[in-house]
Amino acid sequence: MDYREHLIRPLSRHFVDQLVQEIFINPADSKIIYQLIFDPEVKVAWRAAWACQKIADAHPEWFSDAQFNELASLAIYANHGGLQRGCLSTLLNLPIPNPIQVELINACFEWMVSPKSPIAVQAISMKLLYRICCIEPDFKPELRAYLENVDASAYSAGFNSTRKNVLNLLINK
């Protein structure tokens, strides 16, 4: 199957689900989809990231530490919100490698509170930072301080819901 040709066409969730099911039948094709995240055509790249997110939901073991780091770098430098969101959503499902990219941590802190960041990127950043805190507990006080001191009225309901849930996890664990 020519995945690139399919990803360049208009997509629906159903179509991506079918594409992912085909990859589950042919796991070697996951490498093809992964490489398409780096396609110069932004449409193809963010749709491939969407597919990788769904693959990572079911099979995080199909991704290596090197791919985690590549996805993190792509998320940091992506100029397209959908591509950035897809990369971060994929990372959320993968084991976090050691050492953790300091650049990713800094970017997540920035995206989490930036009004310019899409709500999904803000929320995923909070969740990813919480996962990092589970591995590196020294970050817990910093994340907690950020979340407790943010002006909640300046943010969306989605941000505040994720904020509340992450704060609860930080306080109760």
Secondary structure, DSSP 8 states (H G I E B T S, - for coil): --HHHHHHS---HHHHHHHHHHHHHSGGGHHHHHHHTT-SSHHHHHHHHHHHHHHHHH-GGGS-HHHHHHHHHHHHH---HHHHHHHHHHHHHS---SS--HHHHHHHHHHHH-TTS-HHHHHHHHHHHHHHHHH-GGGHHHHHHHHHHS-GGGS-HHHHHHHHHHHHHHHH-
